Amino acid sequence: MGAPMPETADPEAAPRVRTGPLTAAMCLCVALVVGMVSAINLAIPALAASVPRPSAGELLWVVDGYVVVFACLLVPAGALADRRGRKGTLLAGMALFAGGSLLSGCAPDVAVLIAGRVLAGVGAAAVLPTTLALLVDAVPVARRQPMIGVWASMTGVAAVLGNVGGGAAVQLGTWRALFWIAAPLGVVALVLAAVAAPRVARHDRPVPVVATALLTAGVVAVLYALMSAPQYGWLGVRTLGGVAVAALLLAGWALRELRARRPLLDPRVFAAPAMRGSALGMAIVFVGMFGLMYVNGQYLQYAKGYTVLGSGVRLLPMAAGLMLAPRFAVVLVRWAGERFTVGAGLVVLAAGLATASLVTAATPYGWYAAAAVLTATGCGLATPPLSHGIMAALPPGRAGLGSGLQSVTRELGSALGVAIVGSVLNSRFAAGLPAALRGPAAPSTVAEARARTADPELVRQVVTDFGHGMSAGLRTACVVVLVAGALVVAWLPRRARVDADHPG
């Protein structure tokens, strides 16, 4: 990478670049790596029914291998980018993402498919935090909050577009099409980033290997516990074991970092209420957002009878809320402050979840679309000030780390949202099954129940049962958002943070 560049003391003295091409390149990178988190979900039925026919456990690794690696490496990848160069880290990450996607699309067996997904996840972890860091580096301090709003909206839009992409791939007749499309798009994003992204100052410090390993393993343990909860229960051995291991690993990480001269992420940064509020708020927003995303496709396919692609297309109205709300959020922060803007966003988000919890199979699609748009709008309002709060709490030289930190809070919040809604849905679904379908081998999903019986009355009862479980799960997520959101609002400052006082 060459000799270390000197650290730029004055953010305004950094060389400026054309932000239009850079923004387009960074948004494409974000859309690809975030979109693949949700895109695989609609391709699961086609993947399970075709060669290489993965088992249930292997299918879980195909889906979650990417997500787990992606989430647990975000903070280390952001810190590495600060130390070794953000542009180089981004380009290497896009190359790994494209290569992993190509390997997945051509995989002759399940082992190679999982390896491709894990490789793509490593690349995605290198890409996501560097995109925001490069965008922040490229603009003056006064323009950073609007730029963060653009980036934040794109991360949400990508999740919606991923559903459409996954549905389109299945409609083409093969799950492999999803990866065959992602690989060349990854190459295009790599080329655009190589042309548009500037080389900025890097801070050549050693990477604390032990602290990085402890933090990474701790995040993996948290994710394992959250993913175990819907299947094994919140008090199950696997769930509680994951929590215990995570607590030990993260405690070890915190103790080591407190003693380090140059820590990876100083735990004392969370002593500031604004930082705590921003990090918790980011997680809570995505608890609600992905709690709804978890049941979106199932409701639209099972209850409403839409095709896979039709279900994905009907989620597109969410993209409007995710794209437009952040622009309004920037104005609202200037007028009323971060606390008010985040609080308003969380209330709108909770209203969307509450509205979605009222739907049934007979509910017109327009009602459900309105609920989805409300949820997306709440996410779009709250995310920009929360993102800015995390970035502003760290100095300019730690922008990659700050971006990684906020990205990992998003992923943990997403996993928690799925765990909350999924566990409530599963328990209610099992309790409400028709007597004819109960027993030791009782179905755990609507698809399994439909495969067991051709009786239309039983199928109707199963779909109704699913609707009751979905409603209970969304109401629970709504309560979590409101209760935890009150704590977030209490920690945030009353007025908008002044950038001159926080140059990062």
Residue pairs with C-beta under 8 A, 6 or more apart in sequence:
1 84
1 85
1 88
1 202
4 202
4 203
4 204
5 199
5 200
5 201
5 202
6 201
7 201
7 203
7 397
8 14
8 200
8 201
8 396
11 140
11 141
11 396
11 503
12 140
12 141
14 137
14 200
14 201
15 198
16 138
16 139
16 140
17 138
17 196
17 197
17 198
18 196
19 135
19 138
19 139
19 147
21 192
21 195
21 196
22 134
22 135
22 138
22 196
22 197
22 198
23 135
23 147
23 150
24 192
24 196
25 189
25 192
25 193
25 195
25 196
25 197
26 131
26 132
26 134
26 135
26 151
26 193
26 197
27 150
27 151
27 154
28 185
28 188
28 189
28 192
29 90
29 94
29 127
29 131
29 189
29 193
30 127
30 128
30 131
30 151
30 154
30 155
30 158
31 154
31 157
31 158
31 161
32 97
32 127
32 158
32 182
32 185
32 186
32 189
33 70
33 97
33 123
33 124
33 127
33 128
33 158
34 124
34 128
34 155
34 158
34 159
34 162
35 158
35 159
35 161
35 162
35 165
36 66
36 101
36 120
36 124
36 162
36 182
37 66
37 67
37 70
37 159
37 162
37 414
38 159
38 160
38 162
38 163
38 166
38 293
39 162
39 163
39 165
39 166
39 169
39 178
39 182
40 62
40 63
40 66
40 166
40 178
41 63
41 163
41 166
41 297
42 163
42 166
42 167
42 169
42 170
42 297
42 308
42 311
42 312
43 166
43 169
43 170
43 175
43 178
44 59
44 63
45 170
45 308
45 447
46 170
46 173
46 174
46 175
47 54
47 59
47 62
47 175
48 54
48 59
50 174
50 175
52 107
52 108
52 109
52 110
52 113
54 62
54 110
54 113
55 110
58 110
58 114
61 114
61 117
62 110
62 113
62 114
62 117
64 227
65 114
65 117
65 118
65 121
66 117
66 118
66 120
66 121
66 124
67 121
67 223
67 411
67 415
68 121
68 220
68 223
68 224
69 118
69 121
69 122
69 125
70 121
70 124
70 125
70 128
70 411
71 125
71 219
71 223
71 408
71 411
71 412
71 415
72 125
72 216
72 217
72 219
72 220
72 223
72 408
73 121
73 122
73 125
73 126
73 216
74 125
74 128
74 129
74 404
74 405
74 407
74 408
74 411
75 129
75 215
75 216
75 219
75 264
75 265
75 401
75 404
75 405
75 408
76 125
76 207
76 212
76 215
76 216
76 264
76 404
77 89
77 93
77 125
77 126
77 129
77 130
77 400
77 404
78 129
78 130
78 133
78 400
78 401
78 402
78 403
78 404
78 405
78 407
79 207
79 212
79 264
79 265
79 398
79 400
79 401
79 404
80 89
80 126
80 207
80 400
81 89
81 90
81 126
81 129
81 130
81 133
81 400
82 133
82 202
82 203
82 397
82 398
82 399
82 400
82 401
83 202
83 203
83 204
83 205
83 206
83 207
84 202
84 204
85 199
85 202
86 130
86 133
86 134
86 137
86 197
86 200
86 202
86 399
86 400
87 130
87 134
87 193
87 197
87 198
87 199
87 200
89 126
89 130
89 400
90 126
90 127
90 130
90 131
90 134
90 193
90 197
91 190
91 193
91 194
92 123
92 126
93 122
93 123
93 124
93 125
93 126
93 127
93 130
94 123
94 127
94 186
94 187
94 189
94 190
94 193
95 123
95 186
95 190
96 119
96 120
96 122
96 123
96 126
97 120
97 123
97 124
97 127
97 182
97 186
98 123
98 182
98 183
98 184
98 186
98 187
98 190
99 119
99 120
99 123
99 183
100 116
100 117
100 118
100 119
100 120
100 121
100 122
100 123
101 116
101 120
101 179
101 182
101 183
101 186
102 116
102 179
102 180
102 183
103 112
103 115
103 116
103 119
104 113
104 116
104 117
104 120
104 179
105 116
105 176
105 177
105 178
105 179
105 180
105 182
105 183
106 176
107 113
107 115
107 116
116 179
128 155
128 403
128 404
128 407
129 400
129 401
129 403
129 404
129 407
130 400
130 403
131 151
131 403
132 148
132 151
132 387
132 391
132 399
132 403
132 406
133 399
133 400
133 402
133 403
134 197
134 198
134 200
135 147
135 148
135 150
135 151
136 144
136 147
136 148
136 391
136 399
136 403
137 198
137 200
137 396
137 399
138 147
138 198
139 147
141 499
141 500
141 503
142 499
144 388
144 391
144 499
145 330
145 333
145 384
145 385
145 388
145 499
146 327
146 330
148 384
148 387
148 388
148 391
149 326
149 327
149 329
149 330
149 383
149 384
149 387
150 326
151 387
152 326
152 380
152 383
152 384
152 387
153 322
153 323
153 325
153 326
153 327
153 380
153 383
153 384
155 383
155 410
156 289
156 322
156 376
156 379
156 380
156 383
157 319
157 322
157 323
159 289
159 290
159 293
160 315
160 316
160 318
160 319
160 322
160 376
161 319
163 293
163 296
163 297
163 311
163 312
163 315
164 309
164 312
164 313
164 315
164 316
165 178
165 181
165 312
166 178
166 308
166 312
167 307
167 308
167 309
167 310
167 311
167 312
167 313
168 177
168 309
168 312
169 175
169 177
169 178
169 181
170 308
170 309
171 307
171 308
171 309
201 397
203 397
205 262
206 262
207 264
208 256
208 257
208 260
208 262
208 263
208 264
210 256
211 253
211 256
211 257
211 260
211 263
211 264
212 264
214 249
214 250
214 252
214 253
214 256
215 249
215 250
215 253
215 264
215 265
217 249
218 246
218 249
218 250
218 253
219 246
219 408
219 412
221 242
221 243
221 245
221 246
221 249
222 242
222 243
222 246
222 412
222 415
223 411
223 412
223 415
224 238
224 242
225 238
225 239
225 240
225 241
225 242
225 243
225 246
226 242
226 412
226 415
226 416
226 418
226 419
227 415
227 419
228 236
228 238
228 239
228 242
229 236
229 239
229 419
229 422
229 423
230 418
230 419
230 422
230 423
230 425
230 426
231 426
232 238
232 239
233 239
233 423
234 423
254 267
257 263
257 264
257 265
257 266
257 267
258 266
258 267
258 268
264 401
265 401
265 405
269 275
269 393
269 394
270 276
270 279
272 393
273 491
273 492
274 389
274 392
274 393
274 491
274 492
274 493
274 497
275 389
275 390
275 393
276 491
277 342
277 389
277 487
277 488
277 489
277 490
277 491
277 492
278 385
278 386
278 387
278 389
278 390
278 393
278 406
278 492
279 390
279 405
279 406
279 409
280 409
280 484
280 487
280 488
280 491
281 342
281 346
281 382
281 386
281 389
281 485
281 488
281 492
282 383
282 386
282 387
282 390
282 406
282 409
282 410
282 413
283 409
283 410
283 412
283 413
283 416
284 346
284 413
284 480
284 481
284 484
284 485
284 488
285 345
285 346
285 349
285 378
285 379
285 382
285 383
285 386
285 410
285 413
285 481
286 379
286 409
286 410
286 411
286 413
286 414
286 417
287 413
287 414
287 416
287 417
287 420
287 477
287 480
287 481
287 484
288 349
288 350
288 352
288 353
288 375
288 378
288 379
288 417
288 477
288 478
288 480
288 481
289 349
289 375
289 376
289 379
289 414
289 417
290 413
290 414
290 415
290 417
290 418
291 353
291 417
291 418
291 420
291 421
291 473
291 474
291 477
292 352
292 353
292 356
292 371
292 372
292 375
292 421
292 474
292 477
293 417
294 417
294 418
294 421
294 422
295 421
295 425
295 470
295 473
295 474
296 311
296 315
296 372
297 308
297 311
297 312
298 446
298 466
298 470
299 359
299 368
299 466
299 467
299 470
300 306
300 310
300 311
300 314
300 315
300 368
301 307
301 308
301 311
302 446
302 447
302 463
302 466
303 359
303 360
303 361
303 463
303 466
303 467
304 311
304 361
304 365
304 368
306 314
314 365
314 369
315 372
317 369
317 372
317 373
317 376
318 372
318 373
318 375
318 376
319 376
320 373
320 376
321 373
321 374
321 375
321 376
321 377
321 379
321 380
322 376
322 377
322 379
322 380
323 380
324 377
324 380
325 345
325 376
325 377
325 378
325 379
325 380
325 381
326 380
326 381
326 383
326 384
328 381
329 341
329 345
329 380
329 381
329 382
329 383
329 384
329 385
330 384
332 340
332 341
332 344
332 381
333 341
333 384
333 385
333 496
334 496
337 493
337 494
337 495
337 496
338 385
338 388
338 389
338 492
338 493
338 495
338 496
338 497
339 489
339 492
339 493
339 494
339 495
341 381
341 382
341 385
342 381
342 382
342 385
342 386
342 488
342 489
342 492
343 485
343 489
344 381
344 382
345 377
345 378
345 379
345 380
345 381
345 382
345 383
346 378
346 382
346 481
346 482
346 485
346 488
346 489
347 378
347 482
347 485
348 374
348 377
348 378
348 381
349 374
349 375
349 377
349 378
349 379
349 382
349 481
350 378
350 478
350 481
350 482
350 485
351 374
351 378
352 371
352 372
352 373
352 374
352 375
352 376
352 377
352 378
353 371
353 375
353 474
353 475
353 477
353 478
353 481
354 474
354 475
354 478
355 367
355 370
355 371
355 374
356 368
356 371
356 372
356 375
356 474
357 470
357 471
357 472
357 474
357 475
357 478
358 367
358 371
358 471
359 367
359 368
359 371
359 467
359 471
360 464
360 467
361 463
361 464
361 467
385 492
385 496
386 406
387 406
388 497
389 492
389 497
390 402
390 405
390 406
390 409
391 399
391 402
391 403
391 406
391 504
392 497
392 499
392 502
392 504
393 402
393 502
393 504
394 401
394 402
394 504
395 503
395 504
396 503
396 504
398 504
399 504
402 504
417 477
420 473
420 476
420 477
420 480
421 470
421 473
421 474
421 476
421 477
422 473
423 473
424 469
424 472
424 473
424 476
425 466
425 469
425 470
425 472
425 473
426 444
426 469
427 469
428 465
428 468
428 469
428 472
428 473
429 444
429 445
429 465
429 466
429 469
430 442
430 444
432 465
432 468
432 469
433 442
433 443
433 449
433 462
433 465
434 458
434 461
434 462
434 465
436 453
436 455
436 458
437 443
437 449
437 452
437 453
437 458
437 462
443 449
443 451
443 452
443 462
446 462
446 463
446 466
449 458
449 459
449 462
450 459
450 462
453 459
